[in-house]
Amino acid sequence: MTRSTSPGPSLLTRRRAGGKVTAHAVFGGTFVSFGDASDPSTPTRFAAALLAWESAGRKVTPAVFDAAAGRPLSAGHGEPGGLTVRDLVAQYETWLDTTGRHREPDGRPSTLRMAIEKGLAEFVESAGDLGIERVSCALLHRHRDRLEGHRHLTRYGINRKLSFVVAALRWAWKRGILPTPAWADAKLLEPLTRAEAGNRPQGIPKRLPTLDEIRAVLPHCSRQVAGLVRLQALTGMRPGEAVTIRFEDVERVTRDGVSFGIYRVVRAKTQRYGYETSYVLNARALELLDEFKRPGGGYVFRPCDAERERSIERREARETKPTKQTRDRDERARRRAFAERYDRADYAQALERACKAAGIAKFVPHSLRHLVATWAANNPLLGAGAARAALGHANPASTARYLHRDDSLRYGVAALAAKELAI
């Protein structure tokens, strides 16, 4: 972030998620956006906004926003000051960037931050030139109708995009940017219901694999990918947490004479909300980690190790005498640099190939987390509370989304009812 030498509020620049550099200033606690920092008119518009702010007794008036946008005071769509929806969204995104909202600990924008930016961009595309006083529930409903025109969007996806827009409007109303009548009308918007969605796709449910299917897949995986599958099935951790586990992240403890491991996730999904994510590793999981132990520690499951082992297996399985071409090929393979750890996409692709080779229906790595949750909830010795504790959820509703119905219980109820409820 850089600062100018202008008196009063300073003109600030910030690099956005997509690499674009934008300019903004803070006038008495109100964020005012000046758009693209490379625009030659940006310093001139900032000077005009500063003059309007000083002329109004250091108060943020519509004239400040007009000057920032390069509009005369009478411009716009008939609304006082000509402040548009595009301006409102720009102020909100500038506030998000300046305050560091929805960012990872290392400063990178989170996936939620990128989703917010995309959802707001779609709203600006459809209503960006309208004045803010024309914001209403009807306007949001028309925007929802446009979103429903995209058949690939699920009902949840549409409601999520609408929630981003409503959050921006609420923010603007609380800071006196959006008039109260406009906010009072806009907040009447209701989410798209299942009945209204009709035959719209609700999202592809995750298929719950059986233990036999998992065992059938493992021989078609590399030793490292098979280890990831086994670790997830033993702990219920997320795929991203499994691929990033390091030996130094696991603390060995003893409880009631039994050895356990505590895996504290370094970059957890919930870390930005102030929650620590950790998993208890049982004896089987610790034995699994010991199979990959090496001097120097580091990531447990490494693609470079998998490729080296694959090359060794190919050389040992060779039946013909190596030629110059095969030796050159092996030498090129040894010089190739492979990653120190898997990412979620690599892991998912490897598992998909293994499912295809095993001749079973595809399941994704996250299905293993669903498997552990469902098994714990249906176990009479454990229950839903144990499933919530194993997955590390703070809200029981989060755990409920992972539970799959056990159809075998339905048949058991029907058989018992035939004996005890027959009339």
C-alpha positions in Angstrom: 0.0 0.0 0.0 1.3 3.5 -1.0 0.5 6.9 0.2 0.5 10.3 -1.6 1.7 13.5 -0.1 -1.7 15.3 -0.6 -2.9 17.2 2.5 -5.8 15.8 4.5 -7.0 12.3 3.5 -4.4 10.4 1.5 -4.9 8.7 -1.8 -4.2 5.0 -1.2 -3.7 2.1 -3.7 -4.2 -1.6 -3.2 -3.7 -4.6 -5.4 -7.0 -6.5 -5.8 -7.5 -10.3 -6.0 -7.3 -10.3 -9.8 -4.1 -8.2 -9.9 -5.8 -4.9 -10.7 -4.6 -1.9 -8.7 -7.4 0.4 -7.4 -7.3 3.8 -5.6 -9.3 4.9 -2.7 -9.3 7.4 0.2 -10.9 7.6 3.6 -12.8 10.8 4.3 -13.8 11.0 8.0 -14.2 7.3 8.3 -16.0 6.9 4.9 -14.3 4.9 2.2 -14.4 6.6 -1.2 -13.3 4.6 -4.3 -11.5 6.2 -7.3 -11.4 3.1 -9.5 -8.4 2.2 -11.5 -5.2 3.7 -10.0 -3.6 3.8 -13.5 -6.2 6.2 -14.8 -4.6 9.6 -15.5 -7.6 11.4 -14.1 -7.4 9.7 -10.7 -5.3 12.5 -9.0 -7.5 15.1 -10.5 -10.7 13.4 -9.2 -9.1 12.9 -5.8 -8.2 16.7 -5.6 -11.8 17.6 -6.6 -13.2 15.2 -3.9 -10.9 16.6 -1.3 -12.1 20.1 -2.2 -15.7 19.1 -2.0 -15.1 17.5 1.4 -13.4 20.6 2.8 -16.1 22.9 1.3 -18.8 20.9 3.2 -17.0 21.3 6.5 -15.2 18.0 6.3 -18.4 16.1 5.8 -19.0 13.4 3.2 -21.7 14.6 0.9 -23.0 13.4 -2.5 -20.6 16.0 -4.0 -17.6 14.0 -2.8 -18.8 10.8 -4.5 -19.6 12.8 -7.7 -16.1 14.3 -7.7 -14.6 10.8 -7.1 -16.5 9.4 -10.1 -15.8 12.5 -12.3 -19.4 13.5 -12.6 -20.9 16.9 -12.2 -23.3 17.4 -9.2 -26.4 17.3 -11.4 -25.4 14.1 -13.2 -26.9 10.7 -12.6 -30.3 9.2 -13.0 -32.5 11.7 -11.2 -31.2 10.8 -7.7 -29.6 13.4 -5.5 -25.9 13.4 -6.0 -26.0 10.8 -8.7 -24.5 8.0 -6.6 -25.0 4.7 -8.4 -25.1 1.0 -7.4 -21.7 0.7 -9.1 -20.3 3.4 -6.7 -21.9 1.7 -3.7 -20.3 -1.7 -4.6 -17.0 0.0 -5.2 -17.1 1.5 -1.7 -18.0 -1.8 -0.1 -15.2 -3.7 -1.9 -12.7 -1.0 -0.9 -13.8 -1.3 2.7 -13.4 -5.1 2.5 -9.8 -4.7 1.1 -8.8 -1.9 3.5 -10.0 -3.8 6.6 -8.6 -7.1 5.5 -12.0 -8.9 5.5 -12.1 -12.5 4.2 -8.3 -12.9 3.8 -6.1 -15.8 4.7 -3.4 -15.4 7.4 -0.8 -14.8 4.7 -2.8 -12.0 3.2 -4.2 -13.8 0.2 -7.9 -13.4 -0.6 -10.0 -16.3 0.6 -12.2 -18.3 -1.6 -15.2 -16.6 0.0 -13.7 -13.2 -0.8 -13.4 -14.1 -4.5 -17.0 -15.5 -4.5 -18.2 -12.2 -3.0 -16.4 -10.2 -5.7 -17.9 -12.3 -8.5 -21.4 -12.2 -7.0 -21.3 -8.4 -6.7 -19.8 -8.0 -10.3 -22.9 -9.8 -11.6 -25.2 -7.4 -9.7 -23.3 -4.4 -11.0 -23.5 -5.8 -14.6 -27.3 -5.8 -14.4 -28.0 -2.7 -12.2 -24.7 -0.8 -11.9 -25.9 2.4 -13.6 -29.0 2.8 -11.5 -29.1 5.3 -8.7 -29.0 4.0 -5.2 -32.5 5.4 -4.4 -33.9 3.0 -7.0 -32.7 -0.1 -5.1 -35.7 -2.1 -4.1 -37.0 -5.6 -3.5 -38.3 -5.6 -7.0 -34.8 -4.8 -8.4 -33.3 -7.7 -6.4 -36.1 -10.0 -7.6 -35.3 -9.1 -11.2 -31.6 -9.9 -10.5 -32.6 -13.2 -9.0 -34.6 -14.0 -12.2 -31.5 -13.3 -14.3 -29.5 -15.7 -12.0 -32.2 -18.3 -12.5 -31.6 -18.1 -16.2 -28.2 -19.8 -15.7 -29.2 -23.4 -15.5 -25.9 -24.5 -14.1 -26.5 -22.6 -10.9 -28.1 -24.5 -8.0 -30.7 -23.1 -5.7 -28.0 -22.8 -3.0 -25.7 -21.0 -5.4 -28.4 -18.4 -6.4 -29.3 -17.7 -2.7 -25.6 -17.3 -1.9 -25.0 -14.7 -4.6 -28.1 -12.8 -3.4 -26.8 -12.9 0.2 -23.6 -11.1 -1.0 -25.6 -8.3 -2.5 -27.9 -7.9 0.5 -24.8 -7.8 2.8 -23.3 -4.9 0.7 -26.6 -3.0 0.8 -26.8 -3.5 4.6 -23.3 -2.2 5.0 -24.1 0.9 2.9 -27.3 1.6 4.9 -25.5 1.4 8.3 -23.0 4.0 7.1 -25.6 6.4 5.7 -24.8 5.7 2.0 -28.0 3.9 1.1 -31.2 5.7 2.1 -33.4 4.0 4.7 -36.5 3.7 2.4 -34.4 1.8 -0.2 -32.9 -0.5 2.4 -36.3 -1.1 4.1 -37.7 -2.2 0.7 -34.6 -4.3 -0.4 -34.4 -6.3 2.8 -37.9 -7.8 2.1 -36.2 -10.1 -0.5 -36.8 -13.7 0.5 -34.5 -16.6 -0.6 -35.4 -18.9 -3.5 -37.3 -21.8 -2.0 -37.2 -25.4 -3.0 -40.8 -25.2 -4.3 -39.9 -22.2 -6.5 -36.8 -23.8 -7.8 -38.8 -26.5 -9.6 -36.6 -29.0 -11.4 -33.4 -26.8 -10.9 -30.5 -29.0 -9.9 -29.9 -29.0 -6.1 -26.3 -29.9 -6.4 -24.7 -33.3 -6.9 -24.9 -35.3 -3.6 -21.7 -37.0 -2.5 -21.8 -40.7 -2.9 -20.9 -42.6 0.2 -18.5 -45.5 -0.7 -18.5 -48.8 1.1 -15.5 -50.2 2.8 -15.3 -52.9 0.2 -15.2 -50.3 -2.6 -12.4 -48.4 -0.8 -10.4 -51.6 -0.4 -10.9 -52.3 -4.1 -9.5 -48.9 -5.1 -6.4 -48.9 -2.9 -4.3 -51.3 -5.1 -4.8 -49.0 -8.1 -3.4 -46.0 -6.2 0.2 -45.1 -5.5 1.4 -45.7 -2.0 1.1 -42.1 -1.2 -2.5 -41.7 -2.5 -3.5 -44.9 -0.8 -2.1 -43.4 2.4 -4.2 -40.3 2.0 -7.4 -42.4 1.5 -6.6 -44.5 4.6 -5.8 -41.5 6.7 -9.1 -39.8 5.8 -11.0 -43.0 6.5 -9.4 -43.2 10.0 -9.9 -39.6 11.0 -12.5 -37.9 8.9 -10.3 -34.9 8.1 -10.8 -32.8 5.0 -8.9 -33.6 1.8 -7.0 -30.3 2.0 -6.0 -31.0 5.6 -4.8 -34.5 4.7 -2.5 -33.4 1.8 -0.8 -30.7 4.0 -0.1 -32.9 7.1 3.6 -32.7 8.1 5.4 -34.9 10.6 6.1 -31.8 12.8 2.4 -31.0 13.0 1.6 -34.2 14.9 2.1 -34.3 18.7 2.3 -37.8 20.3 0.4 -38.0 23.6 -0.7 -40.8 26.0 -4.2 -40.9 27.5 -5.3 -43.7 29.9 -2.3 -45.7 28.8 -3.2 -45.5 25.1 -1.0 -43.7 22.6 -2.6 -41.0 20.4 -1.5 -38.2 18.1 -2.9 -34.7 17.9 -2.7 -33.2 14.4 -3.1 -29.4 14.6 -3.9 -28.0 11.2 -1.6 -25.1 10.3 -3.8 -23.4 7.7 -7.3 -24.5 8.7 -10.5 -23.6 7.0 -11.9 -22.0 10.1 -8.7 -20.2 11.2 -9.8 -16.8 9.9 -12.8 -17.1 12.2 -10.6 -17.7 15.3 -11.2 -21.5 15.6 -8.4 -24.0 15.9 -8.8 -27.3 13.9 -7.2 -30.4 15.3 -7.7 -34.2 14.9 -7.0 -37.1 17.2 -5.0 -39.8 15.4 -5.5 -43.4 16.7 -2.8 -46.1 16.7 -3.6 -47.2 13.2 -3.2 -43.6 11.9 0.1 -43.2 13.7 1.4 -46.5 12.2 0.4 -45.2 8.8 2.4 -42.0 9.3 5.4 -44.1 10.5 5.3 -46.0 7.2 6.3 -42.7 5.4 8.8 -41.4 8.1 12.0 -40.0 6.7 14.9 -37.9 8.0 14.2 -34.2 7.9 10.4 -34.4 8.4 8.3 -32.3 6.0 5.1 -33.3 4.2 4.1 -36.9 4.8 2.6 -37.6 1.4 4.8 -36.3 -1.4 4.3 -36.7 -5.2 8.1 -36.7 -5.7 8.4 -39.9 -3.6 5.5 -41.5 -5.5 7.2 -40.8 -8.9 10.6 -42.1 -7.6 9.0 -45.3 -6.4 7.1 -45.7 -9.7 10.4 -45.3 -11.7 12.0 -48.0 -9.5 9.1 -50.3 -10.1 9.3 -49.8 -13.8 13.0 -50.5 -13.9 12.7 -53.7 -11.8 9.8 -54.9 -13.9 11.7 -54.4 -17.2 12.2 -57.7 -19.0 14.4 -56.4 -21.9 17.9 -55.0 -21.8 17.9 -51.2 -21.4 18.6 -49.3 -24.5 20.2 -45.9 -25.0 16.7 -44.4 -25.6 15.3 -45.9 -22.3 18.3 -44.8 -20.4 18.0 -41.2 -21.7 14.3 -41.3 -20.9 15.0 -42.4 -17.3 17.6 -39.7 -16.9 15.2 -37.1 -18.1 12.6 -38.4 -15.6 15.2 -38.2 -12.8 15.9 -34.6 -13.6 12.2 -33.6 -13.5 11.1 -31.7 -10.4 8.0 -33.0 -8.7 6.0 -31.2 -6.0 6.7 -31.6 -2.3 3.0 -32.2 -1.6 -0.2 -32.9 -3.3 -3.0 -30.4 -3.8 -6.7 -31.2 -3.6 -7.1 -31.4 -7.3 -4.2 -33.8 -7.8 -5.5 -36.0 -5.1 -9.0 -36.0 -6.5 -7.8 -36.8 -10.0 -5.6 -39.7 -8.8 -8.6 -41.1 -6.8 -10.9 -40.8 -9.9 -8.4 -42.7 -12.0 -8.1 -45.4 -9.4 -12.0 -45.8 -9.3 -12.1 -46.1 -13.0 -9.3 -48.7 -13.0 -11.1 -50.7 -10.2 -14.3 -50.6 -12.2 -16.4 -48.9 -9.4 -18.5 -45.8 -9.4 -16.5 -42.6 -8.8 -16.4 -41.1 -5.3 -14.5 -38.0 -4.3 -12.0 -37.6 -1.4 -14.5 -35.5 0.6 -16.9 -38.5 0.6 -14.5 -40.1 3.1 -15.3 -37.3 5.6 -19.0 -38.1 5.1 -18.3 -41.8 5.6 -16.7 -41.2 9.1 -19.5 -38.8 10.1 -22.2 -41.2 9.1 -20.5 -44.2 10.7 -20.0 -42.4 14.0 -23.6 -41.1 14.1 -25.1 -44.5 13.4 -22.9 -46.3 15.9 -25.0 -46.9 19.0 -21.9 -46.5 21.2 -21.1 -43.1 19.7 -23.9 -41.0 18.1 -24.3 -37.6 16.5 -22.4 -35.9 19.3 -19.3 -38.0 18.7 -19.6 -37.4 14.9 -19.6 -33.6 15.6 -16.6 -33.9 17.9 -14.6 -36.1 15.4 -15.2 -33.6 12.6 -14.4 -30.6 14.8 -17.7 -28.7 14.1 -18.9 -25.9 16.4 -22.4 -26.0 15.0 -24.4 -29.3 15.1 -26.2 -28.2 11.9 -22.8 -28.4 10.1 -22.5 -32.1 11.1 -26.1 -32.8 10.0 -25.2 -32.0 6.4 -22.6 -34.8 6.5 -25.0 -37.5 7.7 -26.4 -40.0 5.1 -29.5 -42.1 5.7 -28.9 -45.7 6.6 -31.5 -47.6 4.6 -30.7 -50.9 6.5 -32.4 -49.3 9.6 -35.6 -48.9 7.6 -35.8 -52.6 6.9 -35.1 -53.4 10.5 -37.9 -51.1 11.6 -40.3 -52.7 9.1 -39.4 -56.3 10.2 -39.8 -55.4 13.9 -43.1 -53.6 13.2 -44.4 -56.8 11.6 -43.8 -58.7 14.9 -44.9 -56.2 17.5 -47.3 -53.8 15.8 -49.4 -56.3 13.9 -53.2 -55.8 14.6 
